[in-house]
């Protein structure tokens, strides 16, 4: 029985090798390098990544291994990627995919969403937030990305107006940039943003942006007292 099992494995391996050799031979006959690369990559996807070694151009060979590793969501395959820039991309993408797979197995939706948020924050990639099902948690994810990157662009993806306002306010205060306050939806939020930043910057012209007269007068008074 063991001999029969071994024989079956041997035949399967032999067939695989012959198929691989045949595919490589077919690709070698192509004159155009792009067509040759496409041929090797296509065959490597279906018959085994080792066929990428048939590509003589190191950049294209690395790209071949990288795309197959990402396709298979297998970070161990990245060791075959020789060029460092492709190796870095390979490891980053496959690790994210492996983390995604772990998150997807979580039954509790809230915990699953927190898992995706953590990946997004770790990778500083707001696109990962799109995997979150609950809008409230998705908005929170976008705000966290803005916080860790000091970039307000992710704030624009937030649907809840209050969360979006706080997101813009966070970045405006960190950057001490009152020009970002104009993105805040509520008048009171904008006024508070302008006021808080102008307290630090001592810019009387920026006080003009405050809509609430009482707060505007207070802003002018504080700025004026700092100049005397």
C-alpha positions, -999 to +999 in steps of 0.1 A: +000+000+000+029+024+009+046+016-023+015+023-043+011+057-025+047+066-032+043+056-068+013+079-072+032+108-056+062+102-079+040+101-110+022+133-099+055+150-093+069+139-127+038+152-145+041+185-127+078+188-137+071+179-173+042+204-174+065+231-159+093+224-184+068+224-213+054+258-201+089+272-197+099+260-231+068+277-246+076+310-229+112+309-240+102+309-276+085+343-273+107+371-286+091+401-269+103+404-232+069+417-220+051+388-236+077+364-222+072+378-187+034+376-190+037+340-202+060+330-173+038+348-147+006+332-160+022+297-159+037+304-125+003+313-111-012+279-122+018+256-121+041+269-094+060+301-085+094+285-092+087+291-129+094+328-122+131+318-122+129+314-160+126+352-163+162+365-169+154+401-160+159+404-122+133+432-119+107+412-137+116+380-119+112+398-085+079+413-097+067+378-107+074+363-073+059+394-055+026+393-074+022+355-069+030+358-032+004+385-028-021+365-049-016+335-026-015+357+005+017+339+015+045+361+031+069+331+031+071+334-007+085+369-004+120+354+004+123+347-034+119+384-042+155+396-048+149+434-053+145+451-019+117+475-029+096+447-042+104+425-012+092+453+011+060+457-009+055+419-009+059+416+029+036+445+036+009+433+013+009+397+023+011+405+060-019+427+056-038+400+037-029+375+064-041+399+091-073+404+071-079+367+070-075+366+108-100+395+112-125+378+089-127+348+112-138+368+142-175+362+148-183+393+169-188+422+145-177+449+169-144+430+177-139+423+140-143+460+132-117+469+159-094+443+143-096+461+109-092+495+126-059+483+143-046+471+109-055+504+093-038+524+121-007+502+120-004+505+083-016+542+083-039+533+054-074+548+055-086+525+026-085+496+051-113+513+070-136+505+041-137+468+054-155+479+085-193+472+084-206+495+111-205+532+100-199+546+134-168+524+138-157+532+102-159+569+110-138+563+141-113+544+120-109+574+097-104+598+126-077+575+141-059+575+107-060+613+106-047+614+141-017+591+136-008+606+102-015+643+111-033+644+077-069+657+075-077+641+042-092+610+058-116+633+077-135+639+044-145+602+044-164+605+077-202+606+073-211+617+109-208+655+110-198+657+146-171+631+142-159+648+111-158+682+129-137+668+158-114+651+132-107+685+115-103+702+148-078+676+160-055+682+130-060+720+130-048+721+166-019+697+161-007+717+131-017+750+148-033+759+114-065+780+117-070+777+079-082+741+085-110+753+108-131+763+077-137+725+071-157+722+103-194+720+096-209+736+128-205+774+134-198+769+171-172+742+162-155+765+137-155+794+162-141+773+189-114+760+165-104+796+154-104+808+190-083+780+204-057+783+177-055+821+178-049+819+215-016+802+206-008+820+174-018+855+186-031+865+152-057+893+153-066+890+117-076+854+122-101+865+149-122+880+121-132+844+111-151+839+144-188+843+139-199+847+175-194+883+184-187+877+221-161+851+213-146+873+186-142+902+210-126+879+236-102+867+209-092+903+200-088+912+237-065+882+244-044+889+213-041+926+222-031+919+258-003+896+246+011+925+224+013+950+253 
